[in-house]
Amino acid sequence: MEASVSLERIQRVKERFPAEGLFAQKEWLLSPEPFFISPDFANELERLGHWLLKFVKATNQLYQLSVKHKQPEWVADYLDIGKPQQLIELGRRNFHDVPHVIRPDLILTDSGYIISELDSVPGGIGLTGWLNETYRDLGFDVVGGADGMIEGFRSILPKGAIILSKESATYRPEMDWIRNRMIEKYGPLWTVDYAENWKSWVDHPVYRFFELFDLPNLPTRESLLAAAERRELRITPPLKPYLEEKLWFALFWSRPLQKFWRRQLRERHWLKLKSSIPQSWVIDPSPVPHYAVIPGLEIQDWRELKSFSQREREFVLKISGFSELSWGSRGVFLGQDLPQKEWSERVEESIASFGKSPYLLQRFIKGRLVEQPYYDSRSKSIELMKGRVRLCPYYFVISDNEVTLGGALATIVPADKKLVHGMSDAIMVPAAVRLA
């Protein structure tokens, strides 16, 4: 591609940038083109939404069956750790309610992809909507189309309020953007406000853009919980803290639960997810019998992890949820990146945290290397980054059995970064289908 064409595209992207921004006090690198995927992979992304909806519905059912003692009781015991009793009880109501947005974090690998996390309160909805519009206007076949994110979001909130907390204030500009775009097309049916100020929990359908651990910090929490108690609250994602735990990936791998997962997901879908979800474990310090080991690790005590060599530490430690550390990468630690002393401290910390905020141990699988052009603002030229990709497709749950793919956000970080997340030296672009 000629440099002049690329620079012209960068200028057009800049001209489309909202005056209010999209992420408060956050910057990223611009690219003259989207992240290209093959038509076959685009079709697989479409199918993945249905598989993940089945998975989320199965997690909801497993928890409820565990509460009723029809599945192992320790499932609900794990997922209720650290939660206020009132929130636990509210979460057990409205049996069939599940989040209406599902966003997996896909790390593209040499053999395909792995799903490192699943998020039901994801950032990036407005950003991906803007990117899709902008790059579609540049002539690219973006995943979801120009208005896929806008129409997907409108399908789950036909009218109402988008409510953030101060904790999630970074994402206020992108939520303002998507509200404004919906209003331009369909009229003044939506508002955006902070949960700390919002009092009309009964009068409006609400899209909740704050984590449930943030509830104690909200001055309006009593009116919110009272509306939920009276069953007058129309809110998505639902007030089900157990659905927002990362522990589900460890439970998916739990040997005693394999029959449940295979039955609920069907054999083909179960096998697909088994190949995509990295092996994961709950850091539970309960004693292991002298004649047994933790499957896949061949250790009897979690403290044995501390003596693993750097080469053996191909693991990620993650806090599971219901914690201010569960946002972004704040509670994520890669074993190979840590000195022995710090790794030992993190293992000890994860063991001690079990009674209030459990940790997950997950096998680390390195992403494959790709090349993506980007604009270097210092040299004012187009450069080429060799990096790793996190692809985040956004699925909107329209009905019990219908899910639509609104778009996919690609984050490309330099090759020396093992954990792939948004940062100032990352490229963020929409995914697009490469046409023949």
Secondary structure, 3 states (H helix, E strand, C coil): CCHHHHHHHHHHHHHHCCCCCCCCCCCCECCCCCEEECHHHHHHHHHHHHHHHHHHHHHHHHHHHHHCCCCCHHHHHHHHCCCCHHHHHHHCCCCCCCCCEEEEEEEEECCEEEEEEEECCCCCHHHHHHHHHHHHHCCCCECCCCCHHHHHHHHHCCCEEEEECHHHHHHHHHHHHHHHHHHHHHCCCEEEEECCCCCCCCCCCEEEECCHHHHHHCCCHHHHHHHHHCCCCCEECCCCHHHHCCCHHHHHHCHHHHHHHHHHHCHHHHHHHHHHCCCEEECCCCCCCCCCCECCCCECCHHHHHHCCCCCCCEEEEECCCCHHHCCCCCEEEHHHCCHHHHHHHHHHHHHHHHCCCEEEEECCCCCCEEEEEEECCCCEEEEEEEEEEEEEEEEEEECCEEEEEEEEEEEEECCCCCCCCCCCCEEEEEEECCC
